[in-house]
Amino acid sequence: MNQRDNPLGAGNQQERPILSPEFLAGLIVGEGSYFIGIRRHKKPHGYYVSIYPGFCLRMNDVETIGLMEVSFEAYGLDVYRNPAVYHRCVALHVVGLRQMRTHLDFFLPLLTGKKRQAAEIVSEFVDRRRERPKAPYTDEEIDLIERVREVNGPSRRRLPIGILRDYTPGVAPEEAGAVKI
């Protein structure tokens, strides 16, 4: 059997196949999540928050997660695989302005439905923050968080949006102590 008969190299157990961009996008549409996260950080005299764009995909199919990780890397995309298993699931993460811009440029044209809507909102947030990286978070950027949450639906794990209004009114991220992720 030659490579042409076996394009993904499945005959060699040492080789890990590279998944097509379309197949990866299908997994993202089915299992992934685009978000704009809020992280609260403790300081000696209180708290500050940082806002960051991200992507996460959790599955209990460890082999598929491994293939996705290899494929992301083969396409030059940053990805972090959480080594912990949480509720039998393994997770891939992409976080940060630069990493998300690259990820969105690659996958956005391939996405459909609500995942595409969420990714477009995250893309707008990324573009706004890259234009003004050290500027205070604007009401429009906070509104983008609300919009992506509406598209994604309810979640018990989210910090309430009101935390932003409490901690960041008119304060630049670096003045509030936000870290660049």
Backbone as JSON, one array per atom type, in Angstrom:
{
  "sequence": "MNQRDNPLGAGNQQERPILSPEFLAGLIVGEGSYFIGIRRHKKPHGYYVSIYPGFCLRMNDVETIGLMEVSFEAYGLDVYRNPAVYHRCVALHVVGLRQMRTHLDFFLPLLTGKKRQAAEIVSEFVDRRRERPKAPYTDEEIDLIERVREVNGPSRRRLPIGILRDYTPGVAPEEAGAVKI",
  "N": [[0.85, -1.17, 0.0], [0.63, 2.19, -0.88], [1.33, 5.7, -0.16], [-0.56, 7.21, -1.55], [-2.77, 5.54, -1.65], [-3.46, 5.57, 0.95], [-4.07, 8.28, 2.24], [-4.09, 9.6, 4.71], [-2.21, 8.37, 6.21], [-2.9, 6.25, 7.87], [-2.12, 3.6, 7.98], [0.31, 3.44, 9.24], [0.94, 3.29, 12.49], [2.48, 4.99, 13.98], [2.38, 7.44, 12.77], [0.59, 10.5, 12.85], [-2.41, 11.56, 11.66], [-3.17, 14.54, 9.81], [-5.86, 16.56, 10.29], [-8.36, 17.84, 8.11], [-8.96, 21.36, 7.41], [-11.72, 21.85, 7.1], [-12.91, 19.66, 8.39], [-11.99, 20.08, 10.99], [-13.27, 22.53, 11.47], [-15.91, 21.63, 11.47], [-15.9, 20.07, 13.81], [-15.47, 22.13, 15.61], [-17.8, 23.68, 15.27], [-19.64, 21.84, 16.24], [-18.73, 21.18, 18.86], [-17.2, 23.23, 20.0], [-16.46, 26.47, 21.56], [-16.69, 29.94, 21.38], [-15.66, 32.82, 23.07], [-15.72, 35.76, 25.18], [-13.89, 36.3, 27.78], [-13.99, 37.01, 31.31], [-11.82, 37.74, 33.8], [-11.2, 37.75, 37.19], [-8.88, 39.22, 39.29], [-7.0, 39.0, 42.24], [-5.76, 41.56, 44.32], [-3.51, 43.12, 46.71], [-5.06, 45.17, 47.8], [-7.75, 44.78, 47.05], [-9.55, 44.0, 44.06], [-9.01, 43.46, 40.53], [-10.02, 43.37, 37.12], [-9.6, 41.49, 34.11], [-10.15, 41.31, 30.63], [-10.58, 38.97, 28.09], [-10.25, 37.44, 24.86], [-11.32, 34.22, 23.68], [-11.18, 30.7, 22.82], [-12.54, 27.5, 23.23], [-12.59, 23.97, 23.34], [-14.08, 21.08, 24.38], [-13.95, 17.62, 24.91], [-14.69, 14.13, 25.43], [-13.37, 12.36, 23.91], [-10.37, 11.44, 23.67], [-8.48, 10.72, 21.73], [-9.37, 12.1, 19.4], [-9.12, 14.74, 20.28], [-6.35, 14.81, 20.55], [-5.6, 14.5, 17.85], [-6.68, 16.85, 16.84], [-5.1, 18.75, 18.18], [-2.53, 18.22, 17.1], [-3.1, 18.81, 14.45], [-3.85, 21.55, 14.55], [-1.37, 22.63, 15.28], [0.13, 21.85, 13.03], [-0.98, 23.49, 11.1], [-0.01, 25.89, 11.91], [-1.24, 27.14, 14.04], [-1.75, 28.46, 17.27], [-2.27, 26.58, 20.21], [-3.46, 25.33, 23.3], [-3.33, 22.5, 25.21], [-5.08, 21.35, 27.82], [-3.75, 19.48, 30.39], [-5.2, 18.28, 32.37], [-7.98, 16.2, 33.21], [-11.31, 16.82, 33.17], [-14.34, 16.05, 34.44], [-14.29, 13.73, 32.83], [-13.52, 14.86, 30.43], [-11.34, 16.28, 27.97], [-9.58, 19.24, 27.16], [-9.06, 21.76, 24.65], [-7.54, 24.91, 24.25], [-7.51, 28.29, 23.1], [-6.25, 31.39, 23.64], [-6.1, 34.91, 23.96], [-5.19, 37.98, 22.29], [-3.49, 38.04, 19.91], [-3.2, 35.28, 19.32], [-5.88, 34.53, 19.02], [-6.61, 36.14, 16.85], [-5.18, 34.97, 14.73], [-6.28, 32.39, 14.79], [-9.03, 32.93, 14.3], [-8.87, 34.12, 11.75], [-8.18, 31.9, 10.27], [-10.29, 30.0, 10.74], [-12.85, 31.3, 10.7], [-14.07, 31.74, 8.06], [-14.99, 29.17, 7.58], [-16.89, 28.46, 9.42], [-20.27, 27.99, 10.66], [-23.69, 28.98, 11.43], [-24.56, 29.54, 14.87], [-22.02, 29.37, 15.99], [-20.47, 30.69, 14.15], [-21.59, 33.26, 14.41], [-20.89, 33.85, 17.09], [-18.09, 33.74, 16.83], [-17.66, 35.87, 15.06], [-18.37, 38.05, 16.66], [-16.43, 37.85, 18.67], [-14.23, 38.26, 17.03], [-14.62, 40.95, 16.3], [-14.23, 42.13, 18.81], [-11.52, 41.44, 19.24], [-10.29, 42.89, 17.13], [-10.92, 45.54, 17.9], [-9.55, 45.73, 20.39], [-6.92, 45.3, 19.57], [-6.45, 47.56, 18.08], [-6.44, 49.49, 20.05], [-4.68, 48.8, 22.36], [-3.9, 49.5, 25.0], [-5.84, 51.05, 25.98], [-8.69, 52.15, 27.96], [-11.31, 49.8, 28.67], [-14.14, 49.92, 26.63], [-17.62, 50.92, 26.62], [-18.79, 49.8, 24.39], [-17.17, 47.55, 23.95], [-17.72, 46.07, 26.23], [-20.39, 45.65, 25.73], [-20.09, 43.87, 23.6], [-19.33, 41.59, 24.96], [-21.71, 40.98, 26.28], [-23.3, 40.47, 24.01], [-22.05, 38.18, 22.86], [-22.48, 36.39, 24.89], [-25.25, 36.18, 24.81], [-25.55, 34.87, 22.34], [-24.21, 32.47, 22.9], [-25.69, 31.4, 24.99], [-27.0, 30.44, 28.28], [-24.83, 30.06, 31.18], [-23.51, 28.63, 34.07], [-21.02, 29.16, 35.08], [-20.02, 31.69, 34.62], [-18.66, 34.9, 35.37], [-20.58, 37.61, 36.58], [-21.74, 40.18, 34.36], [-21.95, 42.67, 35.47], [-19.76, 42.97, 37.12], [-17.8, 44.14, 35.6], [-18.65, 46.73, 35.26], [-18.43, 47.54, 37.85], [-15.66, 47.37, 38.42], [-14.1, 48.45, 36.34], [-14.74, 51.07, 35.35], [-13.89, 53.49, 33.14], [-11.17, 53.0, 33.52], [-7.95, 52.29, 32.48], [-6.72, 49.18, 31.24], [-4.02, 48.55, 32.01], [-3.67, 50.28, 34.15], [-5.51, 49.3, 35.87], [-4.27, 47.04, 36.46], [-4.47, 44.88, 34.79], [-3.53, 41.93, 33.14], [-1.75, 41.08, 30.19], [-2.88, 38.58, 28.2]],
  "CA": [[0.0, 0.0, 0.0], [1.43, 3.41, -0.91], [0.75, 6.87, 0.5], [-1.73, 7.65, -2.3], [-3.89, 4.69, -1.24], [-3.73, 5.83, 2.37], [-3.63, 9.66, 2.32], [-3.91, 10.1, 6.07], [-1.14, 7.63, 6.87], [-3.48, 5.43, 8.93], [-1.46, 2.31, 8.04], [1.44, 3.56, 10.14], [0.4, 3.72, 13.78], [3.34, 6.05, 14.53], [2.02, 8.7, 12.13], [-0.66, 11.09, 13.28], [-2.97, 12.27, 10.51], [-3.55, 15.94, 9.91], [-7.27, 16.71, 9.95], [-8.59, 18.95, 7.18], [-9.58, 22.54, 8.03], [-13.18, 21.7, 7.09], [-13.26, 18.7, 9.44], [-11.77, 20.78, 12.25], [-14.36, 23.5, 11.62], [-17.09, 20.87, 11.85], [-15.77, 19.76, 15.24], [-15.64, 23.4, 16.34], [-19.23, 24.03, 15.24], [-20.36, 20.9, 17.08], [-18.26, 21.03, 20.24], [-16.39, 24.34, 20.46], [-17.09, 27.67, 22.11], [-15.97, 31.21, 21.31], [-16.12, 33.63, 24.19], [-14.92, 36.86, 25.7], [-13.87, 35.96, 29.2], [-13.7, 37.99, 32.35], [-11.05, 37.11, 34.88], [-11.02, 38.63, 38.34], [-7.58, 38.99, 39.92], [-6.91, 39.58, 43.58], [-4.61, 42.4, 44.63], [-3.49, 43.35, 48.16], [-6.09, 46.12, 48.24], [-8.98, 44.6, 46.3], [-9.56, 43.19, 42.86], [-9.11, 44.08, 39.22], [-10.47, 42.39, 36.13], [-9.09, 41.55, 32.74], [-11.08, 40.76, 29.64], [-9.76, 38.31, 27.08], [-10.97, 36.61, 23.9], [-10.86, 32.85, 23.72], [-11.85, 29.56, 22.19], [-12.35, 26.26, 23.99], [-13.3, 22.79, 22.86], [-13.95, 19.98, 25.33], [-14.5, 16.33, 24.46], [-14.13, 12.99, 26.14], [-12.66, 11.56, 22.92], [-8.98, 11.88, 23.82], [-7.79, 10.55, 20.45], [-9.75, 13.2, 18.52], [-8.48, 15.95, 20.82], [-4.94, 14.71, 20.17], [-5.49, 14.78, 16.41], [-6.93, 18.28, 16.66], [-3.92, 19.47, 18.65], [-1.49, 18.03, 16.09], [-3.53, 19.52, 13.24], [-3.71, 22.99, 14.81], [0.06, 22.95, 15.22], [0.58, 21.69, 11.64], [-1.47, 24.66, 10.37], [0.61, 27.09, 12.48], [-2.16, 27.77, 14.99], [-1.45, 28.24, 18.68], [-3.29, 25.84, 20.95], [-3.02, 24.8, 24.58], [-4.11, 21.33, 25.64], [-5.07, 21.21, 29.27], [-3.44, 18.09, 30.7], [-6.17, 17.76, 33.34], [-9.23, 15.64, 32.72], [-12.37, 17.37, 34.0], [-15.58, 15.34, 34.11], [-13.93, 12.82, 31.73], [-13.28, 15.63, 29.2], [-10.05, 16.92, 27.73], [-9.9, 20.53, 26.54], [-8.12, 22.59, 23.9], [-7.82, 26.33, 24.46], [-6.77, 29.35, 22.42], [-6.57, 32.59, 24.41], [-5.26, 36.07, 23.73], [-5.49, 38.76, 21.08], [-2.73, 37.58, 18.73], [-3.53, 33.89, 19.05], [-7.26, 34.46, 18.52], [-6.69, 36.73, 15.51], [-4.71, 33.93, 13.8], [-7.28, 31.31, 14.82], [-10.24, 33.4, 13.63], [-8.58, 34.29, 10.32], [-8.15, 30.56, 9.67], [-11.54, 29.24, 10.85], [-14.11, 32.04, 10.53], [-14.76, 31.47, 6.79], [-15.49, 27.79, 7.54], [-17.89, 28.24, 10.47], [-21.67, 28.23, 10.33], [-24.65, 29.09, 12.52], [-24.27, 30.32, 16.08], [-20.57, 29.43, 16.21], [-19.99, 31.78, 13.29], [-22.02, 34.51, 15.05], [-20.04, 34.08, 18.27], [-16.73, 34.02, 16.36], [-17.66, 37.22, 14.49], [-18.38, 39.0, 17.78], [-15.09, 37.78, 19.26], [-13.34, 38.89, 16.06], [-14.77, 42.4, 16.45], [-13.56, 42.48, 20.07], [-10.08, 41.34, 19.0], [-9.88, 44.03, 16.3], [-11.0, 46.77, 18.72], [-8.48, 45.75, 21.39], [-5.62, 45.42, 18.9], [-6.31, 48.96, 17.67], [-6.27, 50.31, 21.25], [-4.34, 47.78, 23.34], [-3.73, 49.97, 26.38], [-6.94, 51.97, 26.29], [-9.72, 51.59, 28.84], [-12.38, 49.05, 28.02], [-15.24, 50.81, 26.3], [-18.96, 50.35, 26.76], [-19.03, 48.96, 23.22], [-16.49, 46.27, 24.17], [-18.51, 45.35, 27.23], [-21.59, 45.2, 25.01], [-19.72, 42.68, 22.83], [-19.39, 40.46, 25.89], [-23.13, 40.65, 26.44], [-23.79, 39.89, 22.77], [-21.54, 36.81, 22.68], [-23.16, 35.58, 25.9], [-26.59, 35.9, 24.29], [-25.42, 33.86, 21.29], [-23.77, 31.21, 23.5], [-26.68, 30.88, 25.92], [-26.67, 30.54, 29.71], [-23.74, 29.28, 31.77], [-23.4, 28.85, 35.53], [-19.64, 29.44, 35.48], [-19.61, 33.03, 34.23], [-18.74, 36.05, 36.27], [-21.63, 38.51, 36.1], [-21.27, 41.32, 33.57], [-21.9, 43.83, 36.37], [-18.43, 43.09, 37.71], [-17.02, 45.07, 34.77], [-19.1, 48.1, 35.56], [-17.94, 47.84, 39.2], [-14.21, 47.43, 38.56], [-13.33, 49.04, 35.25], [-15.29, 52.27, 34.7], [-12.93, 54.5, 32.74], [-9.81, 52.67, 33.97], [-7.18, 51.55, 31.48], [-6.36, 47.85, 31.76], [-2.74, 48.53, 32.73], [-3.86, 51.0, 35.4], [-6.26, 48.4, 36.74], [-3.41, 45.9, 36.72], [-4.82, 43.74, 33.93], [-2.38, 41.3, 32.5], [-1.96, 40.7, 28.8], [-2.91, 37.12, 28.11]],
  "C": [[0.9, 1.24, 0.0], [0.67, 4.57, -0.28], [-0.51, 7.36, -0.22], [-2.96, 6.84, -1.91], [-4.33, 4.99, 0.19], [-3.31, 7.27, 2.68], [-3.42, 10.19, 3.73], [-2.85, 9.32, 6.83], [-1.64, 6.71, 7.97], [-2.81, 4.06, 9.03], [-0.29, 2.3, 9.0], [0.94, 4.12, 11.46], [1.24, 4.83, 14.43], [2.98, 7.42, 13.96], [0.7, 9.2, 12.66], [-1.21, 11.88, 12.11], [-3.27, 13.73, 10.83], [-5.0, 16.04, 9.44], [-7.45, 17.92, 9.05], [-9.19, 20.14, 7.92], [-11.1, 22.42, 8.11], [-13.65, 20.74, 8.19], [-13.09, 19.35, 10.81], [-12.88, 21.79, 12.51], [-15.65, 22.81, 12.01], [-17.07, 20.48, 13.32], [-15.99, 21.02, 16.09], [-17.11, 23.78, 16.39], [-20.01, 23.12, 16.19], [-19.99, 20.93, 18.54], [-17.56, 22.25, 20.82], [-17.19, 25.5, 21.02], [-16.14, 28.85, 21.94], [-16.54, 32.1, 22.39], [-15.22, 34.84, 24.4], [-14.99, 36.7, 27.2], [-13.55, 37.14, 30.09], [-12.97, 37.24, 33.46], [-10.85, 38.14, 35.99], [-9.72, 38.23, 39.04], [-7.56, 39.69, 41.28], [-5.62, 40.38, 43.71], [-4.6, 42.61, 46.16], [-4.62, 44.26, 48.65], [-7.36, 46.0, 47.41], [-8.79, 43.71, 45.09], [-9.44, 44.06, 41.62], [-9.54, 42.97, 38.26], [-9.71, 42.57, 34.84], [-10.11, 40.85, 31.85], [-10.23, 40.17, 28.52], [-10.63, 37.49, 26.13], [-10.44, 35.18, 23.96], [-11.72, 31.88, 22.94], [-11.55, 28.35, 23.06], [-13.15, 25.15, 23.33], [-13.01, 21.67, 23.84], [-14.61, 18.74, 24.74], [-13.96, 15.23, 25.37], [-13.43, 12.02, 25.19], [-11.21, 12.05, 22.86], [-8.22, 11.76, 22.5], [-8.1, 11.71, 19.5], [-9.14, 14.51, 18.99], [-7.0, 15.95, 20.44], [-4.72, 15.02, 18.7], [-5.74, 16.26, 16.12], [-5.71, 19.1, 17.06], [-2.79, 19.4, 17.62], [-1.84, 18.83, 14.83], [-3.42, 21.02, 13.41], [-2.24, 23.39, 14.65], [0.59, 22.85, 13.79], [0.15, 22.88, 10.78], [-0.92, 25.98, 10.93], [-0.28, 27.83, 13.45], [-1.75, 27.44, 16.42], [-2.61, 27.49, 19.33], [-2.65, 25.37, 22.26], [-3.93, 23.63, 24.93], [-3.96, 21.2, 27.14], [-4.81, 19.75, 29.61], [-4.44, 17.46, 31.67], [-7.39, 17.2, 32.61], [-10.31, 16.1, 33.7], [-13.68, 16.75, 33.56], [-15.39, 14.47, 32.86], [-13.64, 13.55, 30.42], [-11.87, 16.19, 29.18], [-10.35, 18.18, 26.93], [-8.72, 21.09, 25.77], [-8.54, 24.03, 24.1], [-6.95, 27.19, 23.54], [-7.21, 30.63, 23.13], [-5.6, 33.69, 24.04], [-5.53, 36.72, 22.38], [-4.79, 38.22, 19.83], [-3.13, 36.16, 18.34], [-4.94, 33.77, 18.46], [-7.38, 35.07, 17.13], [-6.28, 35.69, 14.47], [-5.75, 32.81, 13.67], [-8.53, 31.73, 14.04], [-10.02, 33.61, 12.13], [-8.63, 32.94, 9.6], [-9.54, 29.93, 9.63], [-12.82, 30.0, 10.52], [-14.8, 31.78, 9.19], [-15.41, 30.08, 6.72], [-16.62, 27.52, 8.52], [-19.29, 28.56, 9.98], [-22.46, 28.48, 11.6], [-24.19, 29.97, 13.67], [-22.78, 30.4, 16.37], [-19.96, 30.54, 15.37], [-20.37, 33.13, 13.91], [-21.12, 34.84, 16.23], [-18.62, 34.44, 17.84], [-16.63, 35.42, 15.75], [-17.64, 38.28, 15.58], [-17.0, 39.03, 18.44], [-14.08, 38.45, 18.33], [-13.41, 40.42, 16.16], [-14.08, 42.89, 17.72], [-12.04, 42.48, 19.88], [-9.59, 42.55, 18.2], [-9.89, 45.33, 17.11], [-9.84, 46.85, 19.71], [-7.1, 45.86, 20.74], [-5.38, 46.84, 18.42], [-5.97, 49.85, 18.86], [-5.85, 49.41, 22.42], [-4.24, 48.26, 24.79], [-4.83, 50.92, 26.81], [-7.91, 51.33, 27.27], [-10.73, 50.78, 28.03], [-13.55, 50.0, 27.81], [-16.57, 50.12, 26.57], [-19.28, 49.44, 25.58], [-18.37, 47.59, 23.37], [-17.23, 45.43, 25.21], [-19.81, 44.85, 26.61], [-21.3, 43.96, 24.16], [-19.74, 41.43, 23.71], [-20.84, 40.02, 26.08], [-23.68, 39.97, 25.19], [-23.32, 38.45, 22.59], [-22.18, 35.88, 23.71], [-24.58, 35.24, 25.45], [-26.54, 34.79, 23.22], [-25.1, 32.49, 21.9], [-24.79, 30.6, 24.45], [-26.17, 30.89, 27.35], [-25.51, 29.63, 30.12], [-23.66, 29.63, 33.26], [-22.02, 29.36, 35.92], [-19.19, 30.87, 35.21], [-19.63, 34.0, 35.4], [-19.82, 36.97, 35.73], [-21.04, 39.72, 35.39], [-21.15, 42.57, 34.43], [-20.54, 44.03, 37.01], [-17.57, 44.07, 36.9], [-17.4, 46.5, 35.08], [-18.6, 48.52, 36.95], [-16.45, 48.12, 39.24], [-13.49, 48.21, 37.47], [-13.9, 50.33, 34.67], [-14.19, 53.29, 34.43], [-11.5, 54.23, 33.16], [-9.14, 51.85, 32.89], [-6.77, 50.21, 32.07], [-5.03, 47.82, 32.52], [-2.81, 49.27, 34.05], [-4.62, 50.13, 36.39], [-5.44, 47.17, 37.08], [-3.71, 44.69, 35.87], [-3.56, 43.21, 33.27], [-2.73, 40.97, 31.07], [-1.84, 39.19, 28.72], [-2.61, 36.69, 26.71]]
}
